[in-house]
Amino acid sequence: MARQKKRFIAGATCPKCKAMDTLMLFLENDVEQVECVECKHRFSEPKEQGGGSQRQFDQVIGVFKPE
Protein backbone atom coordinates (compact mmCIF):
# COMPACT_ATOMS: atom_id res chain seq x y z
CA MET A 1 0.00 0.00 0.00
CA ALA A 2 1.29 3.48 -0.89
CA ARG A 3 2.09 5.83 1.91
CA GLN A 4 -0.45 8.65 2.26
CA LYS A 5 0.68 12.25 2.49
CA LYS A 6 -1.00 13.97 5.42
CA ARG A 7 -0.87 17.73 6.08
CA PHE A 8 -1.87 19.74 9.11
CA ILE A 9 -4.15 22.75 8.60
CA ALA A 10 -2.56 25.68 10.44
CA GLY A 11 -4.92 27.79 12.53
CA ALA A 12 -7.93 25.51 11.97
CA THR A 13 -10.25 24.59 14.83
CA CYS A 14 -12.01 21.22 15.17
CA PRO A 15 -15.79 21.69 14.87
CA LYS A 16 -16.40 18.99 17.51
CA CYS A 17 -13.83 19.44 20.29
CA LYS A 18 -12.78 23.04 19.41
CA ALA A 19 -9.06 22.18 19.66
CA MET A 20 -6.83 24.38 17.50
CA ASP A 21 -4.10 23.12 15.12
CA THR A 22 -5.18 19.47 15.39
CA LEU A 23 -6.77 18.96 11.96
CA MET A 24 -4.96 16.96 9.30
CA LEU A 25 -5.92 16.76 5.64
CA PHE A 26 -5.38 13.69 3.44
CA LEU A 27 -6.76 11.99 0.33
CA GLU A 28 -8.82 8.81 0.61
CA ASN A 29 -10.34 7.33 -2.56
CA ASP A 30 -9.67 10.66 -4.34
CA VAL A 31 -11.75 12.55 -1.73
CA GLU A 32 -10.16 15.05 0.65
CA GLN A 33 -10.74 13.96 4.24
CA VAL A 34 -10.09 15.99 7.41
CA GLU A 35 -9.49 14.31 10.77
CA CYS A 36 -8.85 15.75 14.22
CA VAL A 37 -5.91 14.04 15.94
CA GLU A 38 -7.35 14.93 19.37
CA CYS A 39 -10.91 13.57 19.22
CA LYS A 40 -10.72 11.54 15.95
CA HIS A 41 -13.67 13.51 14.48
CA ARG A 42 -13.59 13.02 10.71
CA PHE A 43 -15.33 14.86 7.87
CA SER A 44 -15.02 15.71 4.20
CA GLU A 45 -16.21 18.63 2.11
CA PRO A 46 -18.13 17.84 -1.08
CA LYS A 47 -16.57 19.26 -4.27
CA GLU A 48 -19.61 21.40 -5.10
CA GLN A 49 -19.62 23.01 -1.62
CA GLY A 50 -16.07 24.34 -1.31
CA GLY A 51 -13.71 26.10 -3.58
CA GLY A 52 -14.52 29.38 -5.23
CA SER A 53 -14.78 32.82 -3.89
CA GLN A 54 -17.76 35.05 -4.62
CA ARG A 55 -15.99 38.38 -4.10
CA GLN A 56 -16.36 41.00 -6.83
CA PHE A 57 -12.65 41.85 -7.21
CA ASP A 58 -11.19 38.40 -6.45
CA GLN A 59 -8.60 38.46 -9.27
CA VAL A 60 -7.79 42.19 -8.99
CA ILE A 61 -4.65 43.30 -7.15
CA GLY A 62 -6.02 46.73 -6.24
CA VAL A 63 -8.95 49.02 -7.02
CA PHE A 64 -8.16 52.69 -7.62
CA LYS A 65 -10.84 55.08 -6.32
CA PRO A 66 -9.93 58.73 -6.99
CA GLU A 67 -11.45 61.26 -4.64
CHARMM-style PDB file with segment names, atoms N, HN, CA, C and O in Angstrom:
ATOM      1  N   MET     1       0.837  -1.176   0.000  1.00  0.00      PROA
ATOM      2  CA  MET     1       0.000   0.000   0.000  1.00  0.00      PROA
ATOM      3  C   MET     1       0.886   1.244   0.000  1.00  0.00      PROA
ATOM      4  O   MET     1       1.885   1.299   0.717  1.00  0.00      PROA
ATOM      5  N   ALA     2       0.517   2.242  -0.805  1.00  0.00      PROA
ATOM      6  HN  ALA     2      -0.294   2.198  -1.388  1.00  0.00      PROA
ATOM      7  CA  ALA     2       1.285   3.478  -0.894  1.00  0.00      PROA
ATOM      8  C   ALA     2       1.096   4.316   0.366  1.00  0.00      PROA
ATOM      9  O   ALA     2       0.023   4.343   0.969  1.00  0.00      PROA
ATOM     10  N   ARG     3       2.143   4.975   0.729  1.00  0.00      PROA
ATOM     11  HN  ARG     3       3.015   4.953   0.239  1.00  0.00      PROA
ATOM     12  CA  ARG     3       2.092   5.834   1.913  1.00  0.00      PROA
ATOM     13  C   ARG     3       1.303   7.095   1.596  1.00  0.00      PROA
ATOM     14  O   ARG     3       1.542   7.729   0.569  1.00  0.00      PROA
ATOM     15  N   GLN     4       0.368   7.466   2.463  1.00  0.00      PROA
ATOM     16  HN  GLN     4       0.174   6.951   3.298  1.00  0.00      PROA
ATOM     17  CA  GLN     4      -0.455   8.652   2.262  1.00  0.00      PROA
ATOM     18  C   GLN     4       0.257   9.891   2.789  1.00  0.00      PROA
ATOM     19  O   GLN     4       0.895   9.858   3.841  1.00  0.00      PROA
ATOM     20  N   LYS     5       0.137  10.982   2.043  1.00  0.00      PROA
ATOM     21  HN  LYS     5      -0.381  11.009   1.188  1.00  0.00      PROA
ATOM     22  CA  LYS     5       0.684  12.251   2.489  1.00  0.00      PROA
ATOM     23  C   LYS     5      -0.389  12.967   3.299  1.00  0.00      PROA
ATOM     24  O   LYS     5      -1.488  13.221   2.805  1.00  0.00      PROA
ATOM     25  N   LYS     6      -0.061  13.288   4.544  1.00  0.00      PROA
ATOM     26  HN  LYS     6       0.832  13.082   4.945  1.00  0.00      PROA
ATOM     27  CA  LYS     6      -1.003  13.973   5.422  1.00  0.00      PROA
ATOM     28  C   LYS     6      -0.426  15.332   5.773  1.00  0.00      PROA
ATOM     29  O   LYS     6       0.770  15.462   6.036  1.00  0.00      PROA
ATOM     30  N   ARG     7      -1.299  16.360   5.775  1.00  0.00      PROA
ATOM     31  HN  ARG     7      -2.270  16.255   5.562  1.00  0.00      PROA
ATOM     32  CA  ARG     7      -0.874  17.727   6.078  1.00  0.00      PROA
ATOM     33  C   ARG     7      -1.726  18.283   7.200  1.00  0.00      PROA
ATOM     34  O   ARG     7      -2.925  18.014   7.271  1.00  0.00      PROA
ATOM     35  N   PHE     8      -1.110  19.054   8.069  1.00  0.00      PROA
ATOM     36  HN  PHE     8      -0.136  19.272   8.011  1.00  0.00      PROA
ATOM     37  CA  PHE     8      -1.874  19.740   9.109  1.00  0.00      PROA
ATOM     38  C   PHE     8      -2.367  21.072   8.571  1.00  0.00      PROA
ATOM     39  O   PHE     8      -1.696  21.708   7.758  1.00  0.00      PROA
ATOM     40  N   ILE     9      -3.537  21.492   9.027  1.00  0.00      PROA
ATOM     41  HN  ILE     9      -4.082  20.975   9.687  1.00  0.00      PROA
ATOM     42  CA  ILE     9      -4.147  22.751   8.598  1.00  0.00      PROA
ATOM     43  C   ILE     9      -3.881  23.774   9.701  1.00  0.00      PROA
ATOM     44  O   ILE     9      -4.494  23.722  10.767  1.00  0.00      PROA
ATOM     45  N   ALA    10      -2.969  24.699   9.437  1.00  0.00      PROA
ATOM     46  HN  ALA    10      -2.471  24.742   8.571  1.00  0.00      PROA
ATOM     47  CA  ALA    10      -2.560  25.685  10.440  1.00  0.00      PROA
ATOM     48  C   ALA    10      -3.704  26.635  10.781  1.00  0.00      PROA
ATOM     49  O   ALA    10      -4.366  27.167   9.890  1.00  0.00      PROA
ATOM     50  N   GLY    11      -3.925  26.840  12.056  1.00  0.00      PROA
ATOM     51  HN  GLY    11      -3.387  26.408  12.780  1.00  0.00      PROA
ATOM     52  CA  GLY    11      -4.923  27.791  12.526  1.00  0.00      PROA
ATOM     53  C   GLY    11      -6.355  27.289  12.496  1.00  0.00      PROA
ATOM     54  O   GLY    11      -7.270  28.021  12.875  1.00  0.00      PROA
ATOM     55  N   ALA    12      -6.570  26.051  12.053  1.00  0.00      PROA
ATOM     56  HN  ALA    12      -5.827  25.456  11.746  1.00  0.00      PROA
ATOM     57  CA  ALA    12      -7.927  25.508  11.971  1.00  0.00      PROA
ATOM     58  C   ALA    12      -8.370  24.970  13.324  1.00  0.00      PROA
ATOM     59  O   ALA    12      -7.556  24.487  14.112  1.00  0.00      PROA
ATOM     60  N   THR    13      -9.661  25.058  13.581  1.00  0.00      PROA
ATOM     61  HN  THR    13     -10.323  25.450  12.942  1.00  0.00      PROA
ATOM     62  CA  THR    13     -10.247  24.585  14.834  1.00  0.00      PROA
ATOM     63  C   THR    13     -11.201  23.436  14.548  1.00  0.00      PROA
ATOM     64  O   THR    13     -11.999  23.513  13.614  1.00  0.00      PROA
ATOM     65  N   CYS    14     -11.128  22.378  15.334  1.00  0.00      PROA
ATOM     66  HN  CYS    14     -10.479  22.316  16.093  1.00  0.00      PROA
ATOM     67  CA  CYS    14     -12.009  21.223  15.169  1.00  0.00      PROA
ATOM     68  C   CYS    14     -13.444  21.634  15.483  1.00  0.00      PROA
ATOM     69  O   CYS    14     -13.688  22.243  16.525  1.00  0.00      PROA
ATOM     70  N   PRO    15     -14.405  21.315  14.604  1.00  0.00      PROA
ATOM     71  CA  PRO    15     -15.793  21.693  14.870  1.00  0.00      PROA
ATOM     72  C   PRO    15     -16.415  20.924  16.043  1.00  0.00      PROA
ATOM     73  O   PRO    15     -17.422  21.359  16.601  1.00  0.00      PROA
ATOM     74  N   LYS    16     -15.825  19.795  16.416  1.00  0.00      PROA
ATOM     75  HN  LYS    16     -15.007  19.441  15.963  1.00  0.00      PROA
ATOM     76  CA  LYS    16     -16.401  18.992  17.505  1.00  0.00      PROA
ATOM     77  C   LYS    16     -15.792  19.338  18.871  1.00  0.00      PROA
ATOM     78  O   LYS    16     -16.513  19.697  19.801  1.00  0.00      PROA
ATOM     79  N   CYS    17     -14.463  19.230  18.985  1.00  0.00      PROA
ATOM     80  HN  CYS    17     -13.877  18.939  18.228  1.00  0.00      PROA
ATOM     81  CA  CYS    17     -13.826  19.441  20.291  1.00  0.00      PROA
ATOM     82  C   CYS    17     -13.243  20.841  20.463  1.00  0.00      PROA
ATOM     83  O   CYS    17     -12.783  21.187  21.551  1.00  0.00      PROA
ATOM     84  N   LYS    18     -13.257  21.650  19.403  1.00  0.00      PROA
ATOM     85  HN  LYS    18     -13.631  21.369  18.519  1.00  0.00      PROA
ATOM     86  CA  LYS    18     -12.784  23.041  19.410  1.00  0.00      PROA
ATOM     87  C   LYS    18     -11.283  23.189  19.654  1.00  0.00      PROA
ATOM     88  O   LYS    18     -10.818  24.282  19.975  1.00  0.00      PROA
ATOM     89  N   ALA    19     -10.515  22.098  19.505  1.00  0.00      PROA
ATOM     90  HN  ALA    19     -10.893  21.210  19.244  1.00  0.00      PROA
ATOM     91  CA  ALA    19      -9.063  22.182  19.657  1.00  0.00      PROA
ATOM     92  C   ALA    19      -8.466  22.831  18.411  1.00  0.00      PROA
ATOM     93  O   ALA    19      -8.910  22.575  17.292  1.00  0.00      PROA
ATOM     94  N   MET    20      -7.447  23.679  18.620  1.00  0.00      PROA
ATOM     95  HN  MET    20      -7.087  23.886  19.529  1.00  0.00      PROA
ATOM     96  CA  MET    20      -6.828  24.381  17.502  1.00  0.00      PROA
ATOM     97  C   MET    20      -5.558  23.659  17.054  1.00  0.00      PROA
ATOM     98  O   MET    20      -4.842  23.072  17.865  1.00  0.00      PROA
ATOM     99  N   ASP    21      -5.291  23.714  15.736  1.00  0.00      PROA
ATOM    100  HN  ASP    21      -5.873  24.191  15.077  1.00  0.00      PROA
ATOM    101  CA  ASP    21      -4.101  23.121  15.118  1.00  0.00      PROA
ATOM    102  C   ASP    21      -4.031  21.607  15.295  1.00  0.00      PROA
ATOM    103  O   ASP    21      -2.942  21.055  15.456  1.00  0.00      PROA
ATOM    104  N   THR    22      -5.176  20.932  15.269  1.00  0.00      PROA
ATOM    105  HN  THR    22      -6.060  21.381  15.138  1.00  0.00      PROA
ATOM    106  CA  THR    22      -5.179  19.470  15.394  1.00  0.00      PROA
ATOM    107  C   THR    22      -5.778  18.788  14.170  1.00  0.00      PROA
ATOM    108  O   THR    22      -5.917  17.565  14.162  1.00  0.00      PROA
ATOM    109  N   LEU    23      -6.139  19.550  13.131  1.00  0.00      PROA
ATOM    110  HN  LEU    23      -6.026  20.543  13.137  1.00  0.00      PROA
ATOM    111  CA  LEU    23      -6.775  18.963  11.957  1.00  0.00      PROA
ATOM    112  C   LEU    23      -5.738  18.605  10.906  1.00  0.00      PROA
ATOM    113  O   LEU    23      -4.870  19.412  10.574  1.00  0.00      PROA
ATOM    114  N   MET    24      -5.837  17.374  10.380  1.00  0.00      PROA
ATOM    115  HN  MET    24      -6.542  16.718  10.650  1.00  0.00      PROA
ATOM    116  CA  MET    24      -4.956  16.961   9.299  1.00  0.00      PROA
ATOM    117  C   MET    24      -5.797  16.632   8.068  1.00  0.00      PROA
ATOM    118  O   MET    24      -6.912  16.120   8.174  1.00  0.00      PROA
ATOM    119  N   LEU    25      -5.243  16.934   6.914  1.00  0.00      PROA
ATOM    120  HN  LEU    25      -4.338  17.349   6.828  1.00  0.00      PROA
ATOM    121  CA  LEU    25      -5.921  16.761   5.637  1.00  0.00      PROA
ATOM    122  C   LEU    25      -5.204  15.670   4.862  1.00  0.00      PROA
ATOM    123  O   LEU    25      -3.974  15.653   4.807  1.00  0.00      PROA
ATOM    124  N   PHE    26      -5.970  14.748   4.256  1.00  0.00      PROA
ATOM    125  HN  PHE    26      -6.969  14.761   4.301  1.00  0.00      PROA
ATOM    126  CA  PHE    26      -5.382  13.689   3.443  1.00  0.00      PROA
ATOM    127  C   PHE    26      -6.386  13.216   2.411  1.00  0.00      PROA
ATOM    128  O   PHE    26      -7.584  13.462   2.545  1.00  0.00      PROA
ATOM    129  N   LEU    27      -5.901  12.536   1.379  1.00  0.00      PROA
ATOM    130  HN  LEU    27      -4.928  12.336   1.270  1.00  0.00      PROA
ATOM    131  CA  LEU    27      -6.762  11.988   0.333  1.00  0.00      PROA
ATOM    132  C   LEU    27      -7.103  10.539   0.638  1.00  0.00      PROA
ATOM    133  O   LEU    27      -6.236   9.755   1.024  1.00  0.00      PROA
ATOM    134  N   GLU    28      -8.368  10.192   0.463  1.00  0.00      PROA
ATOM    135  HN  GLU    28      -9.072  10.830   0.150  1.00  0.00      PROA
ATOM    136  CA  GLU    28      -8.818   8.809   0.611  1.00  0.00      PROA
ATOM    137  C   GLU    28      -9.827   8.538  -0.499  1.00  0.00      PROA
ATOM    138  O   GLU    28     -10.896   9.148  -0.531  1.00  0.00      PROA
ATOM    139  N   ASN    29      -9.494   7.635  -1.400  1.00  0.00      PROA
ATOM    140  HN  ASN    29      -8.625   7.140  -1.374  1.00  0.00      PROA
ATOM    141  CA  ASN    29     -10.339   7.334  -2.564  1.00  0.00      PROA
ATOM    142  C   ASN    29     -10.624   8.600  -3.380  1.00  0.00      PROA
ATOM    143  O   ASN    29     -11.753   8.828  -3.814  1.00  0.00      PROA
ATOM    144  N   ASP    30      -9.593   9.414  -3.580  1.00  0.00      PROA
ATOM    145  HN  ASP    30      -8.675   9.229  -3.227  1.00  0.00      PROA
ATOM    146  CA  ASP    30      -9.671  10.662  -4.343  1.00  0.00      PROA
ATOM    147  C   ASP    30     -10.634  11.693  -3.736  1.00  0.00      PROA
ATOM    148  O   ASP    30     -11.120  12.575  -4.445  1.00  0.00      PROA
ATOM    149  N   VAL    31     -10.908  11.589  -2.448  1.00  0.00      PROA
ATOM    150  HN  VAL    31     -10.513  10.873  -1.872  1.00  0.00      PROA
ATOM    151  CA  VAL    31     -11.748  12.553  -1.735  1.00  0.00      PROA
ATOM    152  C   VAL    31     -10.920  13.107  -0.583  1.00  0.00      PROA
ATOM    153  O   VAL    31     -10.318  12.349   0.178  1.00  0.00      PROA
ATOM    154  N   GLU    32     -10.889  14.444  -0.456  1.00  0.00      PROA
ATOM    155  HN  GLU    32     -11.378  15.060  -1.074  1.00  0.00      PROA
ATOM    156  CA  GLU    32     -10.159  15.051   0.654  1.00  0.00      PROA
ATOM    157  C   GLU    32     -10.894  14.802   1.962  1.00  0.00      PROA
ATOM    158  O   GLU    32     -12.080  15.106   2.088  1.00  0.00      PROA
ATOM    159  N   GLN    33     -10.189  14.251   2.922  1.00  0.00      PROA
ATOM    160  HN  GLN    33      -9.225  14.003   2.820  1.00  0.00      PROA
ATOM    161  CA  GLN    33     -10.741  13.964   4.244  1.00  0.00      PROA
ATOM    162  C   GLN    33      -9.994  14.818   5.270  1.00  0.00      PROA
ATOM    163  O   GLN    33      -8.803  15.084   5.114  1.00  0.00      PROA
ATOM    164  N   VAL    34     -10.692  15.238   6.305  1.00  0.00      PROA
ATOM    165  HN  VAL    34     -11.660  15.021   6.432  1.00  0.00      PROA
ATOM    166  CA  VAL    34     -10.093  15.992   7.406  1.00  0.00      PROA
ATOM    167  C   VAL    34     -10.366  15.217   8.682  1.00  0.00      PROA
ATOM    168  O   VAL    34     -11.491  14.780   8.922  1.00  0.00      PROA
ATOM    169  N   GLU    35      -9.324  15.046   9.509  1.00  0.00      PROA
ATOM    170  HN  GLU    35      -8.410  15.402   9.314  1.00  0.00      PROA
ATOM    171  CA  GLU    35      -9.488  14.315  10.767  1.00  0.00      PROA
ATOM    172  C   GLU    35      -8.777  15.063  11.886  1.00  0.00      PROA
ATOM    173  O   GLU    35      -7.666  15.562  11.707  1.00  0.00      PROA
ATOM    174  N   CYS    36      -9.427  15.133  13.035  1.00  0.00      PROA
ATOM    175  HN  CYS    36     -10.330  14.728  13.180  1.00  0.00      PROA
ATOM    176  CA  CYS    36      -8.846  15.746  14.217  1.00  0.00      PROA
ATOM    177  C   CYS    36      -8.015  14.687  14.949  1.00  0.00      PROA
ATOM    178  O   CYS    36      -8.506  13.595  15.233  1.00  0.00      PROA
ATOM    179  N   VAL    37      -6.758  15.015  15.250  1.00  0.00      PROA
ATOM    180  HN  VAL    37      -6.358  15.902  15.018  1.00  0.00      PROA
ATOM    181  CA  VAL    37      -5.913  14.038  15.936  1.00  0.00      PROA
ATOM    182  C   VAL    37      -6.216  13.970  17.436  1.00  0.00      PROA
ATOM    183  O   VAL    37      -5.774  13.042  18.113  1.00  0.00      PROA
ATOM    184  N   GLU    38      -6.965  14.942  17.959  1.00  0.00      PROA
ATOM    185  HN  GLU    38      -7.325  15.696  17.409  1.00  0.00      PROA
ATOM    186  CA  GLU    38      -7.355  14.932  19.373  1.00  0.00      PROA
ATOM    187  C   GLU    38      -8.544  14.006  19.617  1.00  0.00      PROA
ATOM    188  O   GLU    38      -8.457  13.062  20.401  1.00  0.00      PROA
ATOM    189  N   CYS    39      -9.665  14.289  18.930  1.00  0.00      PROA
ATOM    190  HN  CYS    39      -9.736  15.056  18.293  1.00  0.00      PROA
ATOM    191  CA  CYS    39     -10.912  13.565  19.222  1.00  0.00      PROA
ATOM    192  C   CYS    39     -11.298  12.561  18.136  1.00  0.00      PROA
ATOM    193  O   CYS    39     -12.308  11.869  18.261  1.00  0.00      PROA
ATOM    194  N   LYS    40     -10.491  12.480  17.066  1.00  0.00      PROA
ATOM    195  HN  LYS    40      -9.670  13.042  16.966  1.00  0.00      PROA
ATOM    196  CA  LYS    40     -10.719  11.542  15.947  1.00  0.00      PROA
ATOM    197  C   LYS    40     -11.964  11.875  15.123  1.00  0.00      PROA
ATOM    198  O   LYS    40     -12.409  11.048  14.328  1.00  0.00      PROA
ATOM    199  N   HSD    41     -12.538  13.080  15.300  1.00  0.00      PROA
ATOM    200  HN  HSD    41     -12.176  13.752  15.946  1.00  0.00      PROA
ATOM    201  CA  HSD    41     -13.674  13.511  14.476  1.00  0.00      PROA
ATOM    202  C   HSD    41     -13.185  13.603  13.034  1.00  0.00      PROA
ATOM    203  O   HSD    41     -12.099  14.119  12.767  1.00  0.00      PROA
ATOM    204  N   ARG    42     -14.005  13.094  12.102  1.00  0.00      PROA
ATOM    205  HN  ARG    42     -14.887  12.676  12.319  1.00  0.00      PROA
ATOM    206  CA  ARG    42     -13.593  13.020  10.705  1.00  0.00      PROA
ATOM    207  C   ARG    42     -14.707  13.550   9.813  1.00  0.00      PROA
ATOM    208  O   ARG    42     -15.882  13.260  10.039  1.00  0.00      PROA
ATOM    209  N   PHE    43     -14.336  14.329   8.798  1.00  0.00      PROA
ATOM    210  HN  PHE    43     -13.382  14.565   8.615  1.00  0.00      PROA
ATOM    211  CA  PHE    43     -15.328  14.859   7.869  1.00  0.00      PROA
ATOM    212  C   PHE    43     -14.671  15.153   6.529  1.00  0.00      PROA
ATOM    213  O   PHE    43     -13.447  15.210   6.415  1.00  0.00      PROA
ATOM    214  N   SER    44     -15.512  15.337   5.520  1.00  0.00      PROA
ATOM    215  HN  SER    44     -16.506  15.290   5.613  1.00  0.00      PROA
ATOM    216  CA  SER    44     -15.025  15.714   4.198  1.00  0.00      PROA
ATOM    217  C   SER    44     -15.935  16.797   3.652  1.00  0.00      PROA
ATOM    218  O   SER    44     -17.078  16.938   4.086  1.00  0.00      PROA
ATOM    219  N   GLU    45     -15.430  17.548   2.711  1.00  0.00      PROA
ATOM    220  HN  GLU    45     -14.502  17.433   2.359  1.00  0.00      PROA
ATOM    221  CA  GLU    45     -16.205  18.630   2.108  1.00  0.00      PROA
ATOM    222  C   GLU    45     -16.508  18.250   0.661  1.00  0.00      PROA
ATOM    223  O   GLU    45     -15.586  18.027  -0.124  1.00  0.00      PROA
ATOM    224  N   PRO    46     -17.776  18.175   0.305  1.00  0.00      PROA
ATOM    225  CA  PRO    46     -18.129  17.838  -1.082  1.00  0.00      PROA
ATOM    226  C   PRO    46     -17.557  18.850  -2.052  1.00  0.00      PROA
ATOM    227  O   PRO    46     -17.444  20.031  -1.721  1.00  0.00      PROA
ATOM    228  N   LYS    47     -17.189  18.402  -3.258  1.00  0.00      PROA
ATOM    229  HN  LYS    47     -17.281  17.443  -3.526  1.00  0.00      PROA
ATOM    230  CA  LYS    47     -16.575  19.262  -4.269  1.00  0.00      PROA
ATOM    231  C   LYS    47     -17.438  20.473  -4.592  1.00  0.00      PROA
ATOM    232  O   LYS    47     -16.914  21.578  -4.731  1.00  0.00      PROA
ATOM    233  N   GLU    48     -18.749  20.288  -4.715  1.00  0.00      PROA
ATOM    234  HN  GLU    48     -19.174  19.390  -4.602  1.00  0.00      PROA
ATOM    235  CA  GLU    48     -19.612  21.400  -5.101  1.00  0.00      PROA
ATOM    236  C   GLU    48     -19.776  22.433  -3.994  1.00  0.00      PROA
ATOM    237  O   GLU    48     -20.204  23.554  -4.267  1.00  0.00      PROA
ATOM    238  N   GLN    49     -19.445  22.083  -2.741  1.00  0.00      PROA
ATOM    239  HN  GLN    49     -19.098  21.172  -2.520  1.00  0.00      PROA
ATOM    240  CA  GLN    49     -19.616  23.009  -1.624  1.00  0.00      PROA
ATOM    241  C   GLN    49     -18.448  23.972  -1.502  1.00  0.00      PROA
ATOM    242  O   GLN    49     -18.668  25.174  -1.353  1.00  0.00      PROA
ATOM    243  N   GLY    50     -17.233  23.494  -1.559  1.00  0.00      PROA
ATOM    244  HN  GLY    50     -17.054  22.518  -1.681  1.00  0.00      PROA
ATOM    245  CA  GLY    50     -16.075  24.339  -1.308  1.00  0.00      PROA
ATOM    246  C   GLY    50     -15.535  24.963  -2.572  1.00  0.00      PROA
ATOM    247  O   GLY    50     -16.127  24.875  -3.648  1.00  0.00      PROA
ATOM    248  N   GLY    51     -14.388  25.598  -2.405  1.00  0.00      PROA
ATOM    249  HN  GLY    51     -13.907  25.670  -1.532  1.00  0.00      PROA
ATOM    250  CA  GLY    51     -13.707  26.099  -3.583  1.00  0.00      PROA
ATOM    251  C   GLY    51     -13.781  27.587  -3.774  1.00  0.00      PROA
ATOM    252  O   GLY    51     -13.103  28.340  -3.074  1.00  0.00      PROA
ATOM    253  N   GLY    52     -14.588  28.021  -4.705  1.00  0.00      PROA
ATOM    254  HN  GLY    52     -15.138  27.409  -5.273  1.00  0.00      PROA
ATOM    255  CA  GLY    52     -14.525  29.376  -5.230  1.00  0.00      PROA
ATOM    256  C   GLY    52     -14.951  30.480  -4.294  1.00  0.00      PROA
ATOM    257  O   GLY    52     -15.700  30.289  -3.336  1.00  0.00      PROA
ATOM    258  N   SER    53     -14.441  31.624  -4.619  1.00  0.00      PROA
ATOM    259  HN  SER    53     -13.832  31.779  -5.397  1.00  0.00      PROA
ATOM    260  CA  SER    53     -14.784  32.820  -3.885  1.00  0.00      PROA
ATOM    261  C   SER    53     -15.840  33.584  -4.664  1.00  0.00      PROA
ATOM    262  O   SER    53     -15.873  33.518  -5.893  1.00  0.00      PROA
ATOM    263  N   GLN    54     -16.695  34.299  -3.971  1.00  0.00      PROA
ATOM    264  HN  GLN    54     -16.669  34.352  -2.972  1.00  0.00      PROA
ATOM    265  CA  GLN    54     -17.758  35.048  -4.618  1.00  0.00      PROA
ATOM    266  C   GLN    54     -17.512  36.550  -4.556  1.00  0.00      PROA
ATOM    267  O   GLN    54     -18.419  37.336  -4.828  1.00  0.00      PROA
ATOM    268  N   ARG    55     -16.291  36.957  -4.201  1.00  0.00      PROA
ATOM    269  HN  ARG    55     -15.554  36.319  -3.981  1.00  0.00      PROA
ATOM    270  CA  ARG    55     -15.990  38.379  -4.101  1.00  0.00      PROA
ATOM    271  C   ARG    55     -15.929  39.027  -5.480  1.00  0.00      PROA
ATOM    272  O   ARG    55     -15.554  38.376  -6.455  1.00  0.00      PROA
ATOM    273  N   GLN    56     -16.291  40.289  -5.564  1.00  0.00      PROA
ATOM    274  HN  GLN    56     -16.596  40.818  -4.771  1.00  0.00      PROA
ATOM    275  CA  GLN    56     -16.357  40.996  -6.830  1.00  0.00      PROA
ATOM    276  C   GLN    56     -14.976  41.178  -7.455  1.00  0.00      PROA
ATOM    277  O   GLN    56     -14.826  40.971  -8.659  1.00  0.00      PROA
ATOM    278  N   PHE    57     -13.969  41.556  -6.680  1.00  0.00      PROA
ATOM    279  HN  PHE    57     -14.091  41.724  -5.702  1.00  0.00      PROA
ATOM    280  CA  PHE    57     -12.646  41.849  -7.205  1.00  0.00      PROA
ATOM    281  C   PHE    57     -11.646  40.770  -6.810  1.00  0.00      PROA
ATOM    282  O   PHE    57     -10.529  41.094  -6.408  1.00  0.00      PROA
ATOM    283  N   ASP    58     -12.015  39.495  -6.913  1.00  0.00      PROA
ATOM    284  HN  ASP    58     -12.923  39.231  -7.240  1.00  0.00      PROA
ATOM    285  CA  ASP    58     -11.187  38.399  -6.451  1.00  0.00      PROA
ATOM    286  C   ASP    58      -9.850  38.322  -7.192  1.00  0.00      PROA
ATOM    287  O   ASP    58      -8.833  38.029  -6.563  1.00  0.00      PROA
ATOM    288  N   GLN    59      -9.813  38.570  -8.486  1.00  0.00      PROA
ATOM    289  HN  GLN    59     -10.639  38.809  -8.997  1.00  0.00      PROA
ATOM    290  CA  GLN    59      -8.597  38.457  -9.266  1.00  0.00      PROA
ATOM    291  C   GLN    59      -7.867  39.789  -9.444  1.00  0.00      PROA
ATOM    292  O   GLN    59      -6.854  39.840 -10.141  1.00  0.00      PROA
ATOM    293  N   VAL    60      -8.353  40.852  -8.839  1.00  0.00      PROA
ATOM    294  HN  VAL    60      -9.176  40.811  -8.272  1.00  0.00      PROA
ATOM    295  CA  VAL    60      -7.789  42.185  -8.989  1.00  0.00      PROA
ATOM    296  C   VAL    60      -6.819  42.454  -7.845  1.00  0.00      PROA
ATOM    297  O   VAL    60      -7.128  42.180  -6.685  1.00  0.00      PROA
ATOM    298  N   ILE    61      -5.646  42.989  -8.172  1.00  0.00      PROA
ATOM    299  HN  ILE    61      -5.395  43.212  -9.115  1.00  0.00      PROA
ATOM    300  CA  ILE    61      -4.651  43.300  -7.147  1.00  0.00      PROA
ATOM    301  C   ILE    61      -5.090  44.498  -6.313  1.00  0.00      PROA
ATOM    302  O   ILE    61      -4.988  44.467  -5.087  1.00  0.00      PROA
ATOM    303  N   GLY    62      -5.575  45.551  -6.962  1.00  0.00      PROA
ATOM    304  HN  GLY    62      -5.658  45.576  -7.958  1.00  0.00      PROA
ATOM    305  CA  GLY    62      -6.018  46.732  -6.242  1.00  0.00      PROA
ATOM    306  C   GLY    62      -7.095  47.469  -7.042  1.00  0.00      PROA
ATOM    307  O   GLY    62      -7.173  47.328  -8.262  1.00  0.00      PROA
ATOM    308  N   VAL    63      -7.907  48.240  -6.362  1.00  0.00      PROA
ATOM    309  HN  VAL    63      -7.844  48.354  -5.370  1.00  0.00      PROA
ATOM    310  CA  VAL    63      -8.950  49.017  -7.017  1.00  0.00      PROA
ATOM    311  C   VAL    63      -8.683  50.487  -6.714  1.00  0.00      PROA
ATOM    312  O   VAL    63      -8.675  50.896  -5.553  1.00  0.00      PROA
ATOM    313  N   PHE    64      -8.463  51.284  -7.769  1.00  0.00      PROA
ATOM    314  HN  PHE    64      -8.469  50.952  -8.713  1.00  0.00      PROA
ATOM    315  CA  PHE    64      -8.157  52.693  -7.615  1.00  0.00      PROA
ATOM    316  C   PHE    64      -9.464  53.480  -7.548  1.00  0.00      PROA
ATOM    317  O   PHE    64     -10.298  53.381  -8.448  1.00  0.00      PROA
ATOM    318  N   LYS    65      -9.644  54.264  -6.479  1.00  0.00      PROA
ATOM    319  HN  LYS    65      -8.966  54.345  -5.748  1.00  0.00      PROA
ATOM    320  CA  LYS    65     -10.838  55.079  -6.315  1.00  0.00      PROA
ATOM    321  C   LYS    65     -10.412  56.527  -6.089  1.00  0.00      PROA
ATOM    322  O   LYS    65     -10.142  56.917  -4.953  1.00  0.00      PROA
ATOM    323  N   PRO    66     -10.348  57.338  -7.166  1.00  0.00      PROA
ATOM    324  CA  PRO    66      -9.934  58.726  -6.994  1.00  0.00      PROA
ATOM    325  C   PRO    66     -10.982  59.518  -6.221  1.00  0.00      PROA
ATOM    326  O   PRO    66     -12.182  59.273  -6.346  1.00  0.00      PROA
ATOM    327  N   GLU    67     -10.519  60.454  -5.434  1.00  0.00      PROA
ATOM    328  HN  GLU    67      -9.544  60.653  -5.332  1.00  0.00      PROA
ATOM    329  CA  GLU    67     -11.448  61.264  -4.636  1.00  0.00      PROA
ATOM    330  C   GLU    67     -11.485  62.688  -5.127  1.00  0.00      PROA
ATOM    331  OT1 GLU    67     -12.212  63.513  -4.574  1.00  0.00      PROA
TER     332      GLU     67
END
